[in-house]
Amino acid sequence: MYARNVDNFKLKGTTTVAFKCVDGVIMATDTRTILLPGFVAHKKAKKVYEVTRNIGMTIAGVPAEAVNLLDILKANAALYQLQRKRVVPVKTMASLASTILFSQRYFPYEVQIIIGGYDAEGSHLYSLDPFGSAIEDDMISTGSGSPVAYGVLEGGYNEKLTVVDGLTLAMKAINVAIKRNVYTGDDFDIATITQEKGYVELSEKEKKALLAAVSV
C-alpha cells in the first residue's frame, strides 16, 4: 500500500542519541535543520525537549509535526499528574505517542522520536517510528547520522556508565556525526534526566567546557 511512496518517509537529516545510565538518562542532538535536498534552513534548531520533569523527548523529521505531537503529550502528562498526584510512567507517554502516530498512519507524522526518563520502575527509553512502532532499548540513535553515532556508542557504552561520564560519550557521538554526515551539523544540545534534578539541559557554558575537556 505504501510501496510507491516509501521514499517520502526516509528521514534524511539530524542525529539524536539517548542512553540509560546507572543514575539517569542522557539525550543529545545536533542543531542543524535541513530543507531537502540539502539546504541548511537553520543552524540552531532545538531537537530535545522536556515533556514533564521526569521525561524528555528528542525529535528527528519534520519539526512542526514533532512539536505538535510534543504539545499533545505535555498536555496529557499535566492532566495525568493533576488527577493521579504522581509522576507519569515513561511507558504511558510512549504508549500515548504510539497510539497517536498509529492513528495517523494513513497520513503519517514524518517524525522519528525518542522518549525517555525515569519513574517508579527505573529508567526507560523508547524509540518510535512514523507508524507508531515503539521499541524499548538501553541505547538509541535516530536520524541520518545514526550509523556513525552508533559506532561511537557501541565502543564506549556500558551499563555501569554514570551521567557525568556519559555526557562525554553523548557529545562525542554527536560530534563524530557532525563531522561525517552532511545532514548533521553546527552545534549540539544535551539534556540529562535524573531523579534528583529532573530534566536539565546543559547551558552554553557547560557545553563549551565539556567540548574543551575532550579536546585537550
N, CA, C and O of each residue as an XYZ file, in Angstrom:
864
protein
N       0.820     -1.222      0.000
C       0.000      0.000      0.000
C       0.848      1.263      0.000
O       0.503      2.264     -0.628
N       1.977      1.194      0.725
C       2.844      2.357      0.843
C       4.065      2.275     -0.062
O       4.905      3.175     -0.046
N       4.175      1.212     -0.848
C       5.408      0.935     -1.587
C       5.811      2.087     -2.503
O       6.996      2.406     -2.602
N       4.841      2.718     -3.176
C       5.177      3.754     -4.154
C       5.726      5.005     -3.490
O       6.487      5.749     -4.108
N       5.353      5.247     -2.249
C       5.738      6.491     -1.579
C       6.709      6.271     -0.430
O       6.914      7.166      0.390
N       7.309      5.088     -0.363
C       8.154      4.781      0.787
C       9.328      5.743      0.925
O       9.767      6.013      2.043
N       9.847      6.267     -0.190
C      10.978      7.188     -0.128
C      10.621      8.489      0.588
O      11.494      9.163      1.134
N       9.340      8.837      0.583
C       8.915     10.070      1.253
C       9.102     10.003      2.758
O       9.153     11.036      3.426
N       9.205      8.777      3.305
C       9.265      8.618      4.749
C      10.667      8.262      5.246
O      10.849      7.923      6.415
N      11.647      8.340      4.360
C      13.022      8.145      4.773
C      13.546      9.459      5.352
O      13.616     10.469      4.652
N      13.906      9.437      6.614
C      14.359     10.656      7.278
C      15.812     10.924      6.901
O      16.680     10.078      7.119
N      16.076     12.097      6.339
C      17.396     12.382      5.774
C      18.049     13.579      6.444
O      18.711     14.377      5.780
N      17.874     13.709      7.724
C      18.516     14.796      8.439
C      18.553     14.505      9.917
O      17.760     13.710     10.422
N      19.493     15.161     10.632
C      19.534     15.085     12.088
C      20.310     13.877     12.613
O      20.389     12.835     11.962
N      20.874     14.045     13.794
C      21.380     12.925     14.588
C      20.946     13.145     16.023
O      21.211     14.199     16.603
N      20.285     12.164     16.593
C      19.923     12.213     18.010
C      20.403     10.934     18.673
O      20.391      9.866     18.060
N      20.820     11.042     19.914
C      21.230      9.861     20.677
C      20.636      9.948     22.076
O      20.396     11.035     22.601
N      20.409      8.798     22.657
C      19.932      8.730     24.040
C      20.342      7.386     24.619
O      20.330      6.373     23.920
N      20.703      7.377     25.890
C      21.041      6.116     26.538
C      20.830      6.206     28.038
O      20.838      7.286     28.629
N      20.641      5.030     28.636
C      20.427      4.944     30.076
C      21.765      4.863     30.803
O      22.714      4.242     30.324
N      21.820      5.497     31.958
C      22.975      5.396     32.847
C      22.499      4.815     34.182
O      21.299      4.640     34.394
N      23.425      4.525     35.060
C      23.031      3.945     36.349
C      22.227      4.929     37.186
O      21.446      4.523     38.046
N      22.418      6.227     36.935
C      21.735      7.243     37.749
C      20.851      8.182     36.931
O      20.506      9.263     37.408
N      20.479      7.796     35.720
C      19.602      8.652     34.934
C      19.643      8.336     33.449
O      20.074      7.261     33.032
N      19.184      9.300     32.665
C      19.123      9.173     31.207
C      19.761     10.403     30.573
O      19.598     11.516     31.071
N      20.487     10.205     29.473
C      21.092     11.309     28.726
C      20.503     11.341     27.319
O      20.351     10.305     26.672
N      20.173     12.549     26.855
C      19.702     12.749     25.485
C      20.539     13.848     24.847
O      20.834     14.859     25.485
N      20.922     13.650     23.586
C      21.735     14.650     22.886
C      21.327     14.711     21.418
O      20.925     13.706     20.831
N      21.434     15.897     20.836
C      21.087     16.093     19.418
C      22.019     17.118     18.791
O      22.700     17.867     19.492
N      22.041     17.143     17.461
C      22.699     18.253     16.774
C      21.682     19.381     16.646
O      20.566     19.254     17.149
N      22.038     20.482     15.988
C      21.137     21.636     15.916
C      20.864     22.103     14.488
O      20.293     23.176     14.295
N      21.257     21.327     13.494
C      21.062     21.741     12.098
C      19.710     21.266     11.578
O      19.324     20.114     11.774
N      18.992     22.181     10.908
C      17.741     21.836     10.248
C      17.944     21.883      8.738
O      18.437     22.872      8.193
N      17.557     20.798      8.074
C      17.761     20.668      6.638
C      16.442     20.778      5.889
O      15.446     20.159      6.262
N      16.451     21.576      4.828
C      15.342     21.607      3.882
C      15.827     20.858      2.651
O      16.685     21.341      1.913
N      15.258     19.654      2.437
C      15.764     18.801      1.358
C      15.671     19.503      0.005
O      14.760     20.299     -0.227
N      16.627     19.201     -0.895
C      17.596     18.102     -0.865
C      18.880     18.366     -0.086
O      19.695     17.451      0.026
N      19.109     19.552      0.454
C      20.335     19.747      1.210
C      20.565     21.171      1.674
O      21.673     21.513      2.088
N      19.548     21.999      1.614
C      19.678     23.386      2.042
C      19.638     23.468      3.564
O      18.747     22.901      4.196
N      20.605     24.175      4.155
C      20.625     24.352      5.605
C      19.640     25.465      5.962
O      19.914     26.644      5.737
N      18.499     25.081      6.517
C      17.444     26.048      6.819
C      17.698     26.794      8.120
O      17.326     27.960      8.253
N      18.335     26.121      9.087
C      18.599     26.766     10.378
C      19.758     26.060     11.057
O      19.909     24.844     10.936
N      20.586     26.830     11.779
C      21.765     26.257     12.417
C      21.604     26.046     13.922
O      22.460     25.426     14.553
N      20.514     26.558     14.501
C      20.331     26.475     15.951
C      18.945     25.950     16.307
O      18.273     26.501     17.179
N      18.526     24.907     15.644
C      17.204     24.340     15.903
C      17.229     23.495     17.176
O      18.214     22.813     17.458
N      16.154     23.547     17.929
C      16.034     22.762     19.155
C      15.391     21.420     18.838
O      14.336     21.363     18.206
N      16.035     20.330     19.282
C      15.539     18.998     18.964
C      15.397     18.097     20.183
O      15.063     16.920     20.050
N      15.648     18.639     21.363
C      15.435     17.870     22.595
C      14.568     18.723     23.516
O      14.844     19.903     23.731
N      13.514     18.106     24.056
C      12.507     18.847     24.812
C      12.130     18.131     26.101
O      12.270     16.914     26.223
N      11.649     18.918     27.058
C      11.078     18.376     28.291
C       9.594     18.097     28.070
O       8.855     18.969     27.613
N       9.164     16.887     28.395
C       7.742     16.553     28.374
C       7.159     16.818     29.757
O       6.164     17.528     29.901
N       7.790     16.240     30.763
C       7.498     16.524     32.168
C       8.843     16.542     32.895
O       9.890     16.358     32.273
N       8.815     16.760     34.197
C      10.049     16.805     34.967
C      10.846     15.515     34.832
O      12.075     15.545     34.896
N      10.176     14.387     34.649
C      10.854     13.094     34.627
C      10.979     12.475     33.246
O      11.483     11.360     33.114
N      10.524     13.189     32.200
C      10.538     12.619     30.846
C      11.004     13.645     29.827
O      10.592     14.805     29.866
N      11.869     13.209     28.913
C      12.329     14.064     27.820
C      12.025     13.403     26.485
O      11.647     12.233     26.426
N      12.196     14.177     25.404
C      11.898     13.668     24.064
C      12.828     14.314     23.049
O      13.044     15.526     23.082
N      13.379     13.510     22.149
C      14.159     14.041     21.030
C      13.351     13.882     19.754
O      12.488     13.009     19.661
N      13.635     14.735     18.762
C      12.877     14.677     17.508
C      13.815     14.606     16.313
O      14.889     15.207     16.296
N      13.374     13.855     15.321
C      14.009     13.828     14.005
C      12.882     13.806     12.993
O      11.880     13.120     13.192
N      13.037     14.549     11.910
C      11.976     14.615     10.920
C      11.441     16.028     10.764
O      12.194     16.994     10.887
N      10.145     16.158     10.493
C       9.525     17.469     10.288
C       9.292     18.128     11.649
O       8.504     17.613     12.442
N       9.955     19.254     11.941
C       9.855     19.866     13.269
C       8.438     20.235     13.689
O       8.061     20.003     14.837
N       7.635     20.812     12.772
C       6.283     21.248     13.128
C       5.428     20.067     13.585
O       4.670     20.186     14.548
N       5.545     18.935     12.903
C       4.757     17.766     13.272
C       5.227     17.183     14.599
O       4.417     16.729     15.406
N       6.534     17.196     14.820
C       7.077     16.685     16.074
C       6.654     17.556     17.255
O       6.307     17.038     18.316
N       6.680     18.878     17.075
C       6.281     19.788     18.149
C       4.785     19.678     18.432
O       4.362     19.801     19.581
N       3.982     19.448     17.393
C       2.555     19.212     17.589
C       2.326     17.984     18.464
O       1.499     18.006     19.376
N       3.065     16.912     18.178
C       2.981     15.702     18.988
C       3.444     15.976     20.415
O       2.834     15.501     21.373
N       4.520     16.739     20.555
C       5.036     17.098     21.875
C       3.989     17.841     22.696
O       3.812     17.548     23.879
N       3.293     18.796     22.086
C       2.270     19.570     22.794
C       1.149     18.671     23.319
O       0.659     18.868     24.431
N       0.748     17.688     22.519
C      -0.295     16.749     22.949
C       0.190     15.925     24.138
O      -0.555     15.709     25.094
N       1.429     15.470     24.077
C       1.992     14.676     25.172
C       2.114     15.499     26.454
O       1.807     15.006     27.539
N       2.559     16.742     26.333
C       2.717     17.594     27.511
C       1.372     17.882     28.177
O       1.271     17.882     29.404
N       0.354     18.125     27.377
C      -0.980     18.408     27.929
C      -1.536     17.193     28.668
O      -2.081     17.321     29.765
N      -1.396     16.029     28.069
C      -1.899     14.813     28.705
C      -1.088     14.438     29.941
O      -1.639     13.911     30.908
N       0.212     14.705     29.916
C       1.051     14.426     31.084
C       0.653     15.317     32.256
O       0.613     14.867     33.401
N       0.359     16.583     31.964
C      -0.062     17.510     33.015
C      -1.384     17.066     33.636
O      -1.540     17.115     34.856
N      -2.328     16.636     32.815
C      -3.615     16.144     33.314
C      -3.429     14.884     34.160
O      -4.062     14.727     35.204
N      -2.560     13.995     33.701
C      -2.281     12.755     34.435
C      -1.762     13.071     35.836
O      -2.210     12.481     36.819
N      -0.819     14.000     35.919
C      -0.214     14.330     37.210
C      -1.189     15.047     38.130
O      -1.156     14.846     39.343
N      -2.051     15.876     37.572
C      -3.055     16.568     38.384
C      -4.077     15.585     38.956
O      -4.490     15.708     40.110
N      -4.474     14.627     38.152
C      -5.514     13.694     38.566
C      -4.989     12.596     39.488
O      -5.676     12.185     40.423
N      -3.758     12.118     39.221
C      -3.255     10.966     39.966
C      -2.212     11.320     41.023
O      -1.829     10.473     41.830
N      -1.760     12.557     41.017
C      -0.824     13.035     42.041
C       0.468     12.221     42.087
O       1.007     11.966     43.163
N       0.957     11.819     40.928
C       2.238     11.117     40.857
C       2.852     11.324     39.486
O       2.176     11.755     38.552
N       4.146     11.013     39.368
C       4.824     11.228     38.092
C       4.271     10.272     37.039
O       3.794      9.182     37.356
N       4.346     10.699     35.792
C       3.839      9.876     34.692
C       4.839      8.765     34.373
O       6.023      9.052     34.197
N       4.406      7.519     34.295
C       5.323      6.456     33.854
C       5.795      6.723     32.426
O       5.024      7.186     31.585
N       7.046      6.433     32.164
C       7.601      6.656     30.824
C       6.848      5.827     29.790
O       6.590      6.292     28.679
N       6.497      4.601     30.159
C       5.776      3.722     29.232
C       4.422      4.307     28.848
O       3.964      4.118     27.721
N       3.781      5.013     29.770
C       2.485      5.630     29.485
C       2.616      6.687     28.398
O       1.791      6.746     27.487
N       3.646      7.519     28.486
C       3.860      8.546     27.464
C       4.241      7.925     26.120
O       3.804      8.388     25.066
N       5.055      6.878     26.171
C       5.437      6.204     24.924
C       4.224      5.541     24.275
O       4.077      5.566     23.053
N       3.361      4.951     25.094
C       2.152      4.307     24.567
C       1.202      5.320     23.957
O       0.594      5.056     22.919
N       1.065      6.490     24.599
C       0.212      7.543     24.053
C       0.754      8.033     22.715
O       0.002      8.186     21.752
N       2.059      8.278     22.659
C       2.681      8.712     21.406
C       2.490      7.657     20.316
O       2.210      7.994     19.165
N       2.640      6.384     20.679
C       2.455      5.293     19.726
C       1.030      5.270     19.181
O       0.814      5.067     17.986
N       0.063      5.479     20.070
C      -1.348      5.484     19.659
C      -1.645      6.632     18.698
O      -2.340      6.454     17.698
N      -1.108      7.812     19.014
C      -1.328      8.982     18.162
C      -0.715      8.762     16.780
O      -1.354      9.031     15.762
N       0.516      8.275     16.750
C       1.197      8.039     15.470
C       0.475      6.967     14.645
O       0.322      7.105     13.431
N       0.034      5.900     15.319
C      -0.662      4.835     14.593
C      -2.014      5.323     14.059
O      -2.436      4.923     12.973
N      -2.685      6.179     14.817
C      -3.990      6.689     14.378
C      -3.866      7.547     13.124
O      -4.837      7.731     12.390
N      -2.653      8.075     12.882
C      -2.407      8.907     11.694
C      -1.676      8.148     10.596
O      -1.053      8.756      9.726
N      -1.749      6.817     10.634
C      -0.918      6.001      9.742
C      -1.208      6.229      8.262
O      -0.331      6.000      7.430
N      -2.413      6.673      7.910
C      -2.725      6.916      6.502
C      -2.171      8.264      6.030
O      -1.961      8.474      4.836
N      -1.939      9.170      6.980
C      -1.292     10.454      6.700
C      -0.237     10.657      7.788
O      -0.408     11.512      8.658
N       0.845      9.888      7.753
C       1.766      9.789      8.897
C       2.490     11.096      9.243
O       2.818     11.905      8.375
N       2.720     11.263     10.539
C       3.665     12.268     11.002
C       5.038     11.836     10.475
O       5.451     10.698     10.703
N       5.739     12.712      9.786
C       7.065     12.361      9.276
C       8.110     12.649     10.351
O       8.900     13.587     10.248
N       8.085     11.814     11.380
C       8.968     12.012     12.528
C       9.497     10.675     13.017
O       8.911      9.621     12.772
N      10.611     10.749     13.710
C      11.112      9.624     14.488
C      11.540     10.214     15.822
O      12.353     11.137     15.860
N      11.005      9.693     16.907
C      11.252     10.304     18.208
C      11.826      9.297     19.201
O      11.678      8.085     19.050
N      12.481      9.840     20.213
C      12.922      9.050     21.364
C      12.250      9.648     22.591
O      12.318     10.856     22.815
N      11.606      8.812     23.377
C      11.007      9.233     24.641
C      11.719      8.485     25.755
O      11.844      7.262     25.701
N      12.185      9.208     26.764
C      12.924      8.556     27.838
C      12.858      9.320     29.135
O      12.526     10.505     29.162
N      13.179      8.626     30.215
C      13.187      9.255     31.528
C      13.149      8.209     32.625
O      13.523      7.056     32.411
N      12.702      8.611     33.781
C      12.642      7.695     34.919
C      11.240      7.715     35.526
O      10.483      8.669     35.353
N      10.916      6.637     36.242
C       9.674      6.573     37.005
C       9.902      5.613     38.173
O      11.046      5.322     38.524
N       8.830      5.127     38.768
C       8.964      4.261     39.935
C       9.672      2.946     39.613
O      10.209      2.294     40.508
N       9.674      2.556     38.342
C      10.303      1.294     37.939
C      11.739      1.469     37.464
O      12.396      0.486     37.121
N      12.237      2.700     37.437
C      13.599      2.952     36.985
C      13.636      3.761     35.698
O      12.678      4.462     35.371
N      14.738      3.663     34.973
C      14.913      4.422     33.733
C      14.433      3.619     32.527
O      14.548      2.394     32.488
N      13.884      4.354     31.526
C      13.382      3.703     30.320
C      13.654      4.582     29.108
O      13.707      5.808     29.208
N      13.827      3.924     27.950
C      13.996      4.626     26.677
C      13.177      3.912     25.607
O      13.199      2.685     25.510
N      12.448      4.700     24.800
C      11.650      4.132     23.712
C      11.934      4.892     22.425
O      12.003      6.121     22.418
N      12.097      4.145     21.336
C      12.217      4.725     20.004
C      10.914      4.471     19.262
O      10.414      3.346     19.249
N      10.349      5.534     18.630
C       9.084      5.403     17.899
C       9.245      5.888     16.474
O       9.844      6.934     16.226
N       8.695      5.104     15.519
C       8.763      5.475     14.109
C       7.468      6.166     13.679
O       6.552      6.286     14.493
N       7.361      6.626     12.426
C       6.163      7.370     11.996
C       4.851      6.599     12.087
O       3.781      7.209     12.095
N       4.914      5.261     12.157
C       3.694      4.465     12.200
C       3.359      3.977     13.610
O       2.432      3.187     13.790
N       4.110      4.446     14.610
C       3.774      4.145     15.993
C       4.453      2.939     16.602
O       4.180      2.603     17.755
N       5.328      2.277     15.866
C       6.062      1.151     16.451
C       6.982      1.663     17.550
O       7.769      2.584     17.328
N       6.885      1.072     18.727
C       7.690      1.516     19.868
C       8.619      0.392     20.313
O       8.179     -0.728     20.572
N       9.900      0.705     20.395
C      10.896     -0.283     20.807
C      11.656      0.260     22.007
O      12.196      1.365     21.963
N      11.696     -0.525     23.082
C      12.455     -0.116     24.269
C      13.878     -0.653     24.166
O      14.098     -1.794     23.760
N      14.839      0.190     24.542
C      16.245     -0.217     24.478
C      17.036      0.598     25.491
O      16.532      1.571     26.051
N      18.284      0.190     25.722
C      19.160      0.924     26.642
C      19.898      2.053     25.945
O      20.338      3.004     26.591
N      20.036      1.952     24.628
C      20.814      2.911     23.849
C      20.168      3.057     22.478
O      19.927      2.064     21.791
N      19.886      4.303     22.078
C      19.162      4.547     20.831
C      19.771      5.739     20.102
O      20.187      6.714     20.728
N      19.819      5.653     18.776
C      20.195      6.798     17.948
C      19.258      6.845     16.750
O      18.892      5.801     16.210
N      18.865      8.048     16.328
C      17.981      8.207     15.174
C      18.555      9.254     14.230
O      19.473      9.997     14.581
N      17.995      9.297     13.025
C      18.404     10.291     12.038
C      19.465      9.765     11.080
O      19.941      8.637     11.212
N      19.822     10.603     10.119
C      20.742     10.180      9.063
C      22.154      9.928      9.565
O      22.908      9.178      8.945
N      22.521     10.548     10.685
C      23.859     10.340     11.237
C      23.935      9.212     12.239
O      24.985      8.989     12.841
N      22.825      8.488     12.433
C      22.799      7.444     13.461
C      23.786      6.292     13.215
O      24.322      5.762     14.188
N      24.056      5.874     11.959
C      25.046      4.807     11.785
C      26.429      5.192     12.326
O      27.137      4.364     12.900
N      26.799      6.466     12.132
C      28.083      6.935     12.642
C      28.039      7.036     14.168
O      28.975      6.627     14.856
N      26.931      7.590     14.688
C      26.796      7.752     16.134
C      26.804      6.401     16.848
O      27.390      6.262     17.921
N      26.151      5.413     16.247
C      26.131      4.078     16.849
C      27.539      3.491     16.967
O      27.840      2.766     17.915
N      28.390      3.812     16.003
C      29.761      3.328     16.073
C      30.473      3.819     17.322
O      31.211      3.068     17.960
N      30.250      5.082     17.670
C      30.852      5.651     18.879
C      30.198      5.072     20.130
O      30.885      4.715     21.087
N      28.874      4.979     20.118
C      28.150      4.484     21.288
C      28.493      3.027     21.586
O      28.688      2.656     22.743
N      28.565      2.213     20.551
C      28.885      0.794     20.760
C      30.262      0.609     21.370
O      30.497     -0.324     22.138
N      31.173      1.517     21.015
C      32.532      1.410     21.530
C      32.705      1.935     22.941
O      33.641      1.540     23.636
N      31.806      2.832     23.381
C      32.005      3.470     24.680
C      30.939      3.210     25.722
O      31.129      3.533     26.894
N      29.807      2.626     25.311
C      28.701      2.472     26.261
C      28.812      1.186     27.065
O      29.212      0.144     26.547
N      28.450      1.277     28.340
C      28.287      0.095     29.180
C      27.238      0.400     30.239
O      26.947      1.566     30.506
N      26.673     -0.626     30.839
C      25.553     -0.479     31.757
C      25.935      0.198     33.068
O      25.056      0.622     33.818
N      27.226      0.306     33.354
C      27.675      0.927     34.604
C      28.036      2.398     34.429
O      28.557      3.025     35.351
N      27.765      2.942     33.266
C      28.100      4.334     32.956
C      27.275      5.284     33.821
O      26.070      5.091     33.982
N      27.923      6.309     34.378
C      27.213      7.331     35.145
C      26.855      8.498     34.236
O      27.390      8.624     33.135
N      25.948      9.348     34.703
C      25.550     10.509     33.909
C      26.741     11.420     33.647
O      26.898     11.922     32.534
N      27.567     11.638     34.638
C      28.732     12.526     34.488
C      29.652     12.022     33.388
O      30.093     12.799     32.542
N      29.945     10.728     33.394
C      30.809     10.154     32.361
C      30.085     10.037     31.024
O      30.705     10.136     29.965
N      28.780      9.829     31.076
C      28.008      9.659     29.858
C      27.899     10.918     29.026
O      27.711     10.840     27.812
N      28.014     12.078     29.654
C      27.957     13.342     28.917
C      29.025     13.400     27.833
O      28.766     13.847     26.715
N      30.216     12.950     28.169
C      31.321     12.950     27.201
C      31.023     12.017     26.033
O      31.279     12.357     24.878
N      30.486     10.845     26.335
C      30.166      9.877     25.284
C      29.084     10.428     24.348
O      29.189     10.290     23.129
N      28.056     11.044     24.910
C      26.969     11.607     24.091
C      27.490     12.713     23.188
O      27.134     12.785     22.012
N      28.331     13.570     23.742
C      28.895     14.667     22.959
C      29.784     14.135     21.835
O      29.746     14.654     20.720
N      30.572     13.117     22.117
C      31.440     12.525     21.091
C      30.621     11.911     19.957
O      30.978     12.045     18.787
N      29.516     11.235     20.308
C      28.680     10.594     19.287
C      28.087     11.630     18.337
O      28.068     11.420     17.124
N      27.603     12.742     18.879
C      27.047     13.807     18.043
C      28.148     14.491     17.250
O      27.966     14.814     16.076
N      29.278     14.711     17.883
C      30.392     15.404     17.237
C      30.929     14.618     16.034
O      31.240     15.204     14.997
N      31.035     13.308     16.174
C      31.502     12.474     15.066
C      30.489     12.500     13.927
O      30.868     12.552     12.758
N      29.197     12.465     14.267
C      28.163     12.535     13.241
C      28.211     13.874     12.507
O      27.985     13.931     11.299
N      28.505     14.952     13.238
C      28.633     16.273     12.611
C      29.758     16.269     11.585
O      29.635     16.883     10.526
N      30.849     15.583     11.893
C      32.000     15.555     11.003
C      31.804     14.623      9.800
O      32.402     14.836      8.745
N      30.973     13.600      9.959
C      30.868     12.558      8.937
C      29.552     12.541      8.173
O      29.447     11.860      7.153
N      28.535     13.281      8.648
C      27.231     13.264      7.985
C      26.846     14.680      7.569
O      26.779     15.577      8.410
N      26.594     14.887      6.278
C      26.353     16.224      5.752
C      25.055     16.828      6.283
O      24.917     18.051      6.321
N      24.103     15.991      6.692
C      22.818     16.491      7.174
C      22.819     16.767      8.682
O      21.795     17.156      9.245
N      23.964     16.565      9.329
C      24.123     16.813     10.761
C      25.166     17.904     10.940
O      26.197     17.896     10.267
N      24.905     18.848     11.847
C      25.945     19.857     11.977
C      25.698     20.982     12.945
O      24.702     21.023     13.667
N      26.668     21.913     12.929
C      26.668     23.202     13.613
C      26.942     23.129     15.110
O      27.965     23.654     15.549
N      26.084     22.508     15.917
C      26.271     22.514     17.362
C      25.554     21.300     17.940
O      24.979     20.501     17.201
N      25.589     21.164     19.254
C      24.899     20.054     19.899
C      24.193     20.540     21.163
O      24.625     21.501     21.798
N      23.106     19.865     21.515
C      22.381     20.091     22.764
C      22.365     18.798     23.551
O      22.232     17.716     22.979
N      22.500     18.909     24.869
C      22.477     17.730     25.740
C      21.548     17.998     26.917
O      21.561     19.082     27.500
N      20.746     17.000     27.255
C      19.877     17.085     28.430
C      20.058     15.822     29.275
O      20.274     14.734     28.742
N      19.969     15.977     30.576
C      20.012     14.839     31.491
C      18.683     14.763     32.236
O      18.044     15.782     32.499
N      18.284     13.554     32.568
C      17.057     13.351     33.341
C      17.405     12.433     34.510
O      17.668     11.245     34.321
N      17.404     12.989     35.707
C      17.732     12.228     36.904
C      16.625     12.403     37.940
O      15.854     13.361     37.884
N      16.558     11.483     38.870
C      15.532     11.561     39.910
C      15.786     12.750     40.824
O      14.844     13.348     41.345
N      17.044     13.093     41.020
C      17.403     14.191     41.912
C      17.055     15.557     41.324
O      16.475     16.395     42.015
N      17.403     15.791     40.050
C      17.234     17.111     39.444
C      16.156     17.166     38.368
O      15.786     18.256     37.931
N      15.647     16.027     37.935
C      14.664     16.019     36.860
C      15.320     16.302     35.515
O      16.482     15.962     35.289
N      14.553     16.932     34.624
C      15.042     17.247     33.285
C      15.881     18.528     33.339
O      15.399     19.573     33.777
N      17.134     18.441     32.894
C      18.041     19.599     32.908
C      18.818     19.636     31.599
O      19.411     18.633     31.203
N      18.819     20.781     30.924
C      19.617     20.966     29.713
C      20.917     21.682     30.061
O      20.927     22.611     30.869
N      22.004     21.248     29.450
C      23.290     21.897     29.681
C      23.279     23.308     29.092
O      22.749     23.529     28.004
N      23.861     24.247     29.809
C      23.968     25.621     29.327
C      25.069     25.714     28.281
O      25.849     24.778     28.106
N      25.130     26.846     27.586
C      26.182     27.057     26.591
C      27.561     26.975     27.236
O      28.494     26.425     26.650
N      27.687     27.516     28.432
C      28.969     27.489     29.150
C      29.363     26.054     29.482
O      30.525     25.673     29.335
N      28.401     25.269     29.924
C      28.684     23.873     30.267
C      29.048     23.052     29.027
O      29.915     22.181     29.096
N      28.406     23.319     27.919
C      28.719     22.616     26.672
C      30.125     22.962     26.184
O      30.858     22.086     25.725
N      30.494     24.215     26.283
C      31.840     24.627     25.868
C      32.901     23.989     26.753
O      33.952     23.574     26.267
N      32.624     23.911     28.064
C      33.576     23.294     28.977
C      33.728     21.808     28.691
O      34.831     21.267     28.766
N      32.625     21.149     28.364
C      32.657     19.732     28.021
C      33.449     19.495     26.750
O      34.252     18.565     26.675
N      33.228     20.332     25.755
C      33.937     20.204     24.485
C      35.427     20.481     24.666
O      36.264     19.803     24.070
N      35.753     21.469     25.481
C      37.157     21.810     25.731
C      37.879     20.684     26.462
O      39.045     20.405     26.184
N      37.183     20.039     27.397
C      37.803     18.954     28.173
C      38.154     17.772     27.295
O      39.174     17.115     27.504
N      37.308     17.499     26.312
C      37.547     16.385     25.396
C      38.643     16.720     24.398
O      39.392     15.840     23.973
N      38.737     17.980     24.025
C      39.709     18.416     23.022
C      41.129     18.458     23.558
O      42.093     18.411     22.794
N      41.250     18.548     24.889
C      42.591     18.667     25.489
C      43.376     17.386     25.295
O      44.524     17.293     25.731
